[in-house]
Amino acid sequence: MYEDYVNKSEHCNLPNTLSGWNEMGRIVKKGERHHGGSDRLFSIEQTAPYNIFYISKKNGKFRRIFSLYKEQKKQFRELIPDLERVLLKHDSHQVNYAFIRNRNCVENAMQHIGYKYTVSMDLENFFESVNRKHVDKYLDEDIMDQCFISGAPQQGLPTSPLIANLAFLDCDNTILKSLKKYNISSVYTRYADDLTLSFDNKKDIGKVIFLISNIVNNSGFKVNKKKTKIQSIDNGRKVITGVAIDNKGVYPTRRTLKKIRAAQHQNNSNSLLGLIEWSKCKLPKITKPKAIYTE
């Protein structure tokens, strides 16, 4: 069964090591442990030892995750305050709600309440598409040397989410300017690699998809066309970043409620507690930044 599943994937040339299943029922395949030397997996000089493992995606492909050892992970986490300070300094429009203090996916979805139409677009291989040119005006060479593996801020590194957000700031700004230029009255938000736009004029649907796709492609990223979704409030509640909205508020999705019933039936208390907490659709807690974030 495992072999048949892997053969359907376009990423079948995985390291020949042990594999297993994670709690979500997806294949987890361990990669090779790397300590440097001539047998490295990439052509550039490696800056930190790591493990690689692969998690299967719903489309049959695999997501590659880099896992640092304990000491290296601690060193990377020490870089996060400075990276967050840089991001907050340059994020003038604040349209992104992922990996940012005092923001979350519920607040992201809430911005789209009251609009008739919503277009959701997904970026393909978001982290892997980021390169040094995207962030060289924000970060110095030393930071990039530490945080980039094989030319990108790979998934699994503690610093990668903030760097990816920095890399997309110019694209966010261009999207907002273009919407204004073409008189498309709308709201635009982003949750990491999920772009969401809501508006009232049905004629703007095609314009939005065309504009966003061109801006994203010209910025060195790529829209996953298979995941582009158009929703109308006339068809009921819209689902945005895992939560449902209508003209009155934010709610748990049917999928979440179904998972809660399944967890109750299976007496899976750990999953049940997490799902119930998620179903409350809480806004983020307001936390004060530490002194290190003060300019």
N, C-alpha and C positions, 0 to 999 in steps of 0.2 A: 504493500500500500504506500509506504513512504517513497519507494523508488518510483512508482507511477506518478506520484505527486510532484516530485522533483523534476521528472522528465518533461512535464508540462510547462515548466518555468524556462524563461529565456536565460536565466542565470544558473545554469546547471554545472558550471565549472567551479564548484565550491571546493575549498580545502577538504581533503580526504580524512576527516576526523569524526569524532562521535557526535551524535545528534540526539534530540529528544523532543518532547512536547511541553509547551508552557501552559499556564493556567487557562489561557484563552483558546486552547485547542489548536494552536498554530505551531508549525515546526520551528524549532530553535536549533540551528546548526552551529556548533562551535568552530571557530576559525583557528588559525595557527598562532601560537604565542610568539611574539617578536621581541628579540633582545638586540637587534642590530646585526651587523655582519653582512656577508655576501648573499644570504638567502632572504633578504628583505622582500616584502610583497610589493613595494613600490620603488620607483626609480630615484626618488629624492632622498636626501639624508633624513633619517628619522630623528625627531627631537625627544621622544618619550616612549618608553616601552608600553605596550598595550596588548589586550586580547581583542580578537575580532569574533563576533558571532552574527548569525543571520536569522532573521525572523521572517517567516513567510507572510506575504500580503494576500489579500483576498483575490487579486488578479493572477495568482500563481507565481509571481516574481518574489524576490527576496529583498528585504531591507537590511543593509549592512550596518552594524552597530559597533563602534569602537569603545572598548571598556578599559579604562586606565587602572593601574594598580593603585593601592591605597595611598601611598606616598605621593605619587604623581597627581592623583585626583585632588589631594589636599592643596598641592601647589597651584593647580588650575583654578580651584575655588577661591584662592587668595586674589586672583586677578579679577574676579567678578565685580567687586565694588567699583573699581576704576572703569571697567567697561560699562557698567550701568550708569555711572556719572557722565561718561561721554555720550551715551545714547540719550539720556534725559536732556542733556545740553542741546543736542542737535535735532531732537524730535519735536519740532515746532508745531506740527499739526496734530500729533497724538491720535492718529487713526488706528494704530495697532494696539491690540488688547492681550497679546500673548507674551509671556515671559517678562512682564513688567509689573513692578510693585504697584499695588492698589488697583489692578485691572484684572478682569477675567472674562470668560466666554459668555457669561450671563449678561454682563454689562455690554459686551460686544453686540449680542443679539438685541438688547433693549433699544439700541440706537435706531433699529429698523421698524419699530412699532409705528403704526399709522400710515405706512406706505402701501400702495396697492400691489406693486410688482417688485420682485427681488430676483437678482441674478447672482448666483454663487459660482465662483471660478477657483480652480485649484492649480497651484504651481507644481510642475513636475520636477522631482529631484531637487527640491529647494536648497537644502544645505550644500549638496554637491555642486550646484550651479554657482555658488558664491566664489569669487576669486579675489585676489589681492587688490585689483584695480577698483573693485566695488567699495573698499574700505580704507585705501591707503591715505585718504585725506583725513581720516579720523584716528587711525592707529599707526604707531611707529613700527619699524621693521622688526624690532625685538619681540613685540607682542605677536605679530603675525607669524614669525618663525616658531614661536611656542604653540600657537593655537591652530595652525594649519597643518594638516597631514595630507600628503599627495595633492597639494594645491587648493585644499578646501577645508572649511571648518566642519569636520565630519560629525555625523550624528553619534551621540553618546558622550562627547566631550562636554564638560560643564559650561565651557565658554561659548560653545557654538550657537545656542539660541540668541544670545545678545549680539554676537557678530553678524548673524544672519539678518537680524532686525536692522542693524546699522547699514548693511549692504542694500537693503530695500528702501531706505529713506528717500533717495532720489526718485525712485520709481513711484513711491507714494505721492510725492510732491508733483510729479508730472501728471499723474492720474487726476489729481485735484484741479490742476490748472487746465487740463483738457476738458474736464466736465464743465468748468466755468466758461471756457472759450466757446464751446458748442451749445451753451445755454441748456444744459441737461440738469434740471433741478432734481437733486438726488442727495443721498447720504452714502458715503463710502467708508467702510471699515475693513480692517485686516486682522485675522487671527493667525499669526505665523504665515503659513502658505495658503490660507483660505481667504480669498478676496470676496467681499460681499457689497453689492450696490442695490439700493432700493429707491424707487421713484414711482410716480403716479401715471405718467404718460406711456401708454402701451407702445407707441411709435419709437420710444427710446430704447427698447430692448435690443434691436439689431445694432444701433449706434454704440451702445455700451459694450456689447461683446466685441465689436470690431475695434473700438478704441483701446480697450484694455488689452486685448490680444496683441495689438501692434506695439503698444508701449512696453509691455512685458518682454516681448521678443526683442525689441530694439535695446533693451537694458541688459540683455544677456541671460534672461530667464525664459521659461517656456510654460505656456498654459496647457494643462492636461484637458484636451477637448472632451474626452469621454466623461469627465466629471463636471462639466459645465451644466448648471441646473437653473431652470427658470421656474419661479413659483408665483402664484397669484393668490391674494387673500380671498378671492371669490371661491377658491377651492378648499377653503378651510385654513387651519393654522399652518404657518410656514415654519420649517425647521432650519435653524441657523446655528452653526457650531454646536450641534448636539442638544439644543433646547428649542422648544416650540414657542411661537409668538402669534398673537392676533392683535386686533386693534385695542385690546384692553390690558394686555400684560404678557408675562413670560411663564411658561409651564413646562413640566417634564414631558418628554415625547412618549408616544405609545410604545416605542421600543424599550424605553427605560422602565415603564410600568410593567411590560411583559417580562423583563428580566427580574423585576422585583417578585412577581408571582412565581417565576421559576425557582428563584433562590429560596423563597418560602417553602415551596413544595419539596425542594431538595434538602431543607434544613441547613442551608449553607449560610451560617451566621455572619462570617466575615464578608462575603459578597453582599449580603443583605444590608448590613450596616452602611457600607459604602454607597450602595445604590439608593438607599433611603436618604442619605445625606445629600447625594447628587440631585435627587428629585425635588429637593427644597428650593433649588434655583436661587441660591443666595448670592447677593452682590458681594464684591470683595470687601474685606475689612480694611479700614484705613489705618495704615501703620506709618509711624514717623520714621524717616530715614535716619540712619546712624550718622554720627558726626563726620565720618569719613566721606559722606556724600556732599557735604557742605562746600560750596565753592569758596 
